[in-house]
Amino acid sequence: MCKKLSIIIPVYNEEKTLQDVLQTYQQLNPFEIIVVANGCNDKSVEIAKDNHCRVLIYDEPLGHNVGRAIGAKEAKGDILLFVDADFTIDPATLEQFLKPLMERKTDVVLNNLNYIFYKRQIPHSTTIWRQVTNRFFHRSDLGIDSLVSVPNAMTKEVIDKIGVDSLANPTLAHLRIIQQKFRIFNDMQIDVISVNRFSTQQHLNTAKTLSVSEKRIIGNHIEAMAAWFKDVQHPRANYSDGDRKRDIVEGLKLKKQEYMPKIIGGWGKRSQNYGGKQVSIIIPVQNEENVIGAIIKEVRKIDPFEIIIVVNGTTDKTAEVAKSYGATIIVYEEELGNDTGRAVGAYFAKGDILLFIDGDFVIPATDLLPFIYEVQHGVDLALNNLEHYLAYRFPFHIVTACKYAINLACDRKDLGIGSTTAIPHAFSKKCIDEIGFETLVSPVYSQMKTILDGYNVKNVHRVEVDQMNKIRPDKHFAKNKGELPPSTTRIVGDHIEGISYLIKRMGKRGLF
């Protein structure tokens, strides 16, 4: 190896494995091995010194990422290799791993974790966050590979360019490497999961709760996104908003007359079925004359106080058909864009329970009642329970991954992929009044605000809407290979907007 190699190893009470680790890695003939001993009260320091390492000693635990940053600051080599002290990697494997760097064919080498990414099991929370941040940062080709995992290595030039302190948060360093357009090599796979040490204090979680380690790593990803937002200076990071007419919703909020629509019909019959609470059903539609009558007929079985049909950009007889079935018709000549119609309907709704569905397929009344009943009995946001998607397709579609990531960021692992981007869902009117009807224009934002405001959010009932949803080629298919379809781009942007709000409200690490 013609270049000088610095091996950096953060150490916290690793006397059981450190001797073997150091002797193994000395076979690489490194220029130096830097051991950052932090908070050690065993024989780790003594072992490191006996093996002629450079030992940096700190009395308190710093965390491995901070240890790596400290070691990198002191390193004198041309190439820096980062490994852990609780297991060894075969030197021949590491030589092969480092070869692209030694031959100057790349600037950074990451461990390829495709064997985890494509595994048919519910992915770990941190796996989800690696996937979504790589997508957000426009490097979906990296899958879940990042500096979060060891081994990884890079040139001293990379360290100097991204700033050594960024290594204290490996996701931030990962972002900086992407932004600086350094070459990344991730073709080699090294199993570090099966050999990694399990700490009950750090890694213990449940089906509904995150571990200490998960919270720290998710917090690191959120912090990296906070830095990213400062660079792009846009709450959606320039992801499409799907031609939503937000100005109309803002006009309604300010009660400007020019934004008020034409309202037709409606019966307004009070129901005695929900403990004195009244139900408003809100359905945004565009050119649905063939199915809207059947939808209204079905939802009238629920005995709602009102059915609000938000007709927008329609060129057929949707409004006339809906009126003939006794619904309240709100008419806008122009297309409002996705979700804007829900916000408009919520503005005019008079009920205590607001149920949102779509206008292109019929959902049986028996599948809608559970959402109404849950809100009647104290739930503020009742979501479609789509837990089965967690074992449906691997790796996760980016939309599914985003839904899960948002709930993890809210420390609501129990919600899985429950989301207001999916119908049916129902809000309490008191919740809508608090979070603002205008937040419904961006469904993830409304969900995030509902959770952070302390409202009761629950997955309620499973409705297989994907099997019912109408395919729209112009929205659901990408124009060019490698691109996201327009609907997916919009939904990804919604989740970025939700995270942006979380950071703005809770600080650069969100809740963690």
N, C-alpha and C positions, 0 to 999 in steps of 0.2 A: 504494500500500500504506500503510494508515493506521498500522500497527504498525511499530515499529522492529525491523529484522532484523539479527541477528548471524550471520555465516557463519564457521564454525570449520573450519580446515584443518590437520590434523597433517602435518608435512613432514619427510621424511628423504631428503636428496640428490635433489631433484626439479628441478634447474635446467633440464632439457630440456623440461619441460612447464609449469613454474610460471608463467612469464610469460603464456602463453596462458590458463591457468586463471584467474589473477587478473583479467586484462583482461575475460574473458568474464563472470565473476561480478560485476564492478563494474557491469555493465549492469542488475543487479537493484536498483541504488541502495541498497545496504545501509547501515545505520547504522554498521557496522564489519565489517571482515574481520580475524579473528584468526588469525595463522599461528603454530602451535606448532612451532618449528624444533628438532628434537631429534637430536643427534649428527651434524649436517650438517658436511661438510668441503668442500662445493662452493660455488656462488654463490647458493644458495637464500635465505639471509638477506638478502643484498644486493638480490636481485630483489624480495623481499617489502617491504623498506624503500622501494625506489624506487617501489613501487606504493601507498605510503601505508597499508600495513597496520599493525595492532598486532602486533608480533613478540615472541613469548616465546621466549627462547633457552635451551636446555639443552645442555650439552656432550656428554652421552651419549645413545644411543638409548633412548627410553622405551617404544616401541610405540605404534601409532596410537590404541589405545583409551585409554591413559593420557593421550596428547596431547589427545584430545577432552575428557576430564574436566578437564584443566588449562585448556583454552580456555573450557569452559563455566563454570568458576569465575570467570573474569575477564570474561565477557560481560555487557554492559549492555542488550542488546536485549530486546524482549518475546517474540520468537520466535527460536529457535536452529536453524540449518540446519547439518547436518554433511555434509561432502563430502570427497572425497580429492583429492590433488594430482597424480595421474598420468594423469588424463583429465578432459575437460570434458563438461558436460551443457548442452544448449541452454538459454539463459536463459528462453525462452518456455515450455519444458517445465517448468522449475523454478517459474516463476510459477504455472502451472497446478497443480503439485504442492503449492505452499504455500497455494493459495487457500482450502481448507477451514479452515486455521489462521487466516488473515487475516480470514475471515468468522466466526470463532468457532464454527464448526460441529463442531470436533473439538479434541482436546488433543494428539494425536500423529499424525504421518503416516509411514507405512512404505511402502517400495517393494514393489509387488506382484510376486511371483516365480512366479506360476502357470505361466508359460511354461517354467520349470525343473521345477516340481513335477509337471506332467502330461507331461513329455517322456518318450518311450519309450526310455529308456536307464537303466542301473544308476545310481542316484542317488549323488551325492558323499556322503562320510561326514558332512560337516557339514550337508548337507541332511537326512539321516536324523535327526540330533540335533535340528534345528529342529522337525521334524515331531513327534517324540516328546515334546519338552518342551512344545510348544503343547498337545498332547493331555493330558499330565500336569497342566498348569496350567489345564485346562478351557477352552482357547481353540483348539480344533481348527479353528474357522472361519478362523483366521489362516493355515492351511496351513503354509508354511515362512517366512512373513514375520516379520521380527524386526529388532531394532536391530543385529544382526550385519552387515547390509547397508546401504550408503549408496545413495542419499541417504536420510536420515531427518531429521525435524524435530519440534520440540515447543515448547510454551510454557515461559516461565521459571517459571511456577507449577508445572509438572510437575517441572522440575529441582529446585526448592526442596523439593517434597514427597518425592521418591524419594531425595534426597541426591545431590549432584553426584559424590561419590566412586564411586557405584555405576556410573557410566558407564565406569569403568576396566574393568569386565566387562559388556559390552553385554547378555549374557543375564540377568545379575542385574538390570540396569536394566529390562529387558523384563519380568521377573517382578514387580518393584516397581510398574511401571505397571499391570500386570494386577491385582495385589492392591489397588491404590488405586482400581480401577475407572475409570480415565481412559478417555475416548472415543478409540478408535483407528480411523483411516481408512486403508484399504489398497487403494483401488480403482484406483490409477494405476500403470501398469507402465513402468519405465525400464530399458533394457538396460544393465547395468553389467558383465556377465560377459565379453562379447566384447571390450570395450575395456580390461579390467583388465590391469595389468602382471603378467607371470609371472616370478617369482624362483625360480631353481633351488634356491637355498639354503633357501627357505621352503616351496616348493610341490612339490618333487620327491618322488614316491611310487612305489610299485609295486603290482601286483595283491595283494600280501600284506603290504605295509608302509604305515604312515601317514607323511605328511610332517610337518615341524616345525610348519607352520601348522595342519594338521589336529589335531595333538595339543594345541596351544594352545587352539584353538576348542572341541574336545570337553572339555578341562579346564575351560573357562569354563562350559560347560553343566552339568558335574558340580558345579562350585562353586555355581552358582545353585540346583541341586537341594539341595545341603547347606544353603543358607540356607532353602529351602522346607521342608525337614524340620524345622528348628528352629521354624518358624512353625506347622506342622500338628501337630507332636509325635506322629507316628505313622509307623512304619516302612513302612507300605503307603499312606500318605497317604489313609487312609480308603477305599481301593478294596477291594471285596469279597474275602473269603477263600474264598468258595464253600462255606461250611458245612463246612469241614474239621474233623475231630475231632482237633485237635492234642493234646488232653489224653490221648487214648489212647496216642499215640506217646510222650508224655512219661512216662506211667505205665509203659510197657514199658521205657523207658530206666532208670527207677528200680526196675524189677523188682517193681512192685506187683502183687500177686496178683489184685486185682479187675479189672485190665486185661488179664489173660491170656485169650486166646480158647480155644475148643474146637478141637483139632487132630485130624483124622481121616485115617487111611490113609497111603499113600505107599510107594514101593518102595525108594529109596535104593541103586540099583545103580551101582557105580563103573564109569567108562568109561576105556578105554585110548586114546581117539582124540585127546586134546588134551595130549599130553606129560605125562600124569599129573595134569593139572588137571581139576577137576570143574566141571560147569555146573549152575547153578540157574536155572530159568526161572520168573519171577514174573509172575502174571497176576491183577490185580484184576478182579472181576466183580460184576455185579448183574443178576439176571434174564436170563441168557444160556443157558437150557437148550437152545435150538434150535441153537446154534453151538458151544458149549464142547467138545462131544465131538469135532467135526471139528478144532478148534484143538489139542486135546491129542494127537489122533492124528497130526497133522502135525508137531508139535514133538518127538514121541517119535523121529522119524527122526534127530534131531540127537544122540541118545544122551545125554540129560542125566542127571545124578545124581539130580535131583529136579525135579518140576514143582509149584510152589506156587500154588494157587488161593486167593486171598483173597476169600471170599464175604462180601458185606456188604449189608445191607438187602434181601436177596432174599426174594421171596414165591413163587417157582416152584421147580422141581426141579433148579436148577443144581448144588447141592452133590451130590445123589445121582448125577447124570449124570457129574460130574467124578470122583467116587469110583469109579464103575464102570470108568473108564478108568485107574485106578491112580494118580491124582494125590494129592498131599498137600493136604488141605482145611483152611483156617483160616477159622473161621466167627465173624462178628460179626452179631448180630441187627439192629443199627442201621446206617444208611448212614454210611460213613466220610468221604465227600467225595472230590473228585478228588485223586489222588496219595498220599493217606494210606495206601491199600492197598499201594502200592509200598514205602513205608517199613516197614510191618508185615511184608511179605514179606521184605524185606532183613534185618530183625531175626532172623527164624527161618532164613534161608538158610544152608546149610552149604558151598556150593560156593566155588570160587576165582574163578569168573566168574559174574556175575549179569546175566542177560539179561531186559530188561523189555519186555513186549508188552501189548496190550489184549485184552479178552475178547469183543469184538463182531465180529471178522472174522478170517479165516484169512490168515496170511502164509506163503508157501511156505518150506519149510526151506532151500532154496537161497538165499533172500534173508536168512535169519537167520545162516547160517554165517559170512559175512564179519565180522560183529560179534564173534563168539566167537573166530575165528582171530586177529583184531587184538589182542584182550585177551590171548589166549594168548601172543602174541609181543611183549608189552611195553606196549601201549596201556592206559591206565587208564580212559579214558572214550571209547568208540566211539560216534559220533553218526551219525544218518541224514543223508546228504549231500543237502541240498535246495538246492544252488546254482542249479538251474534256476529256482527261484522268483525269483531276482534279475532275471530277464528275463521274468517271467510276467504281472504285472499292475501297471499304473501309474495313479496313484501307489500305493505300497506300502500294503497293508492294515496297520492299526496293529500287529497281532500280528507280521507279518513285519518291520516297521520296528523294533519292540522287540527282536526276536531279533538283528537286525543291530547295533543300538545297543549291546546288552550286550557283544557280542564286540568291537566297536570300543573300548568303555570298558576292556576287558581287554587292549587292544593285541594282539588276535587277529583282525585283519582276515581272515586266512586261513581262519577258521572260517565266514565269511559269516553265514548264518542257521542254522547247526548249533546244535541246542538240545535240552536234556533235556525240554522241553515236548512234543517229538515222539518217538514210538516208531517202530521199535525203537531201543533204545540199550542199551549194556552197560557195566558197571563192573567193575573188578577189586575183589576182596574187600578187598585191602589198602587201596585208596582209600576204600571205604565205611567201613572201620574207623577211618580217620584223620579223614575229614570228619564222621563220625557218621551213622548210618542215619536219624536224625531229620531231617536236612537235606533228605531226599528228599521230605518233605511239601511243600516249596516248591521246585520243580525248578530255577528260575533261581538260587536261593540255593545249591543243591548244585553247580550248574555253576560258579558264580562262585568258590565255595570251592575246588573242584577245581583250577581254573586258577591261582588265587592261591597255592595250596599247592605249585605247581610240578609237578603231575602231568601225564602225557602225554595230551593231548586231541586227537582227530583226527576229521574227517569221513571216514566209511569207505565207505558204500555207499548207493545211492539206492533207496528203497522208496517207492512212490507211495501213501502212507497216506491222503491226502486223498480219493482216489477210492474208498477202501475204507470210510472212516469212516462210521458210522451217524449220520444227522441226528436230533437231539433238539430238537424245536421249543421246549421250555421252557428250553433252555440256549443254543441257537444262533440264536434270533431275539429281537430287542428287543421289549419290550412297547409302547414308545411311540416315535414318530418322533424321530430325533435322539439317541436313547439308544444305548448299546452293549449288545449281547446279554450275558446273565449270564456265559457262558463267556469272552467277550472281556474283560469287566470284571475277572474273576478273573486272567486271564493278564497283563493290563496291570499289575494289582496285584503279581503275582509279579515282574515286571521292576523295578518300583519298589522292592520289597523287596530284590532283588539289588543295585541301585544303592545303597540305604541301607547294606547290608552293606559294599560296596566303600568307601564314604565312612568308615564307622565304623572299618574296618580300616586304610585307607591314607591317610586325611586328606581334607580338603574338596575337593581336586582329583583324588582317586583316584590313578591312576598317572601323571598328567600335571602 
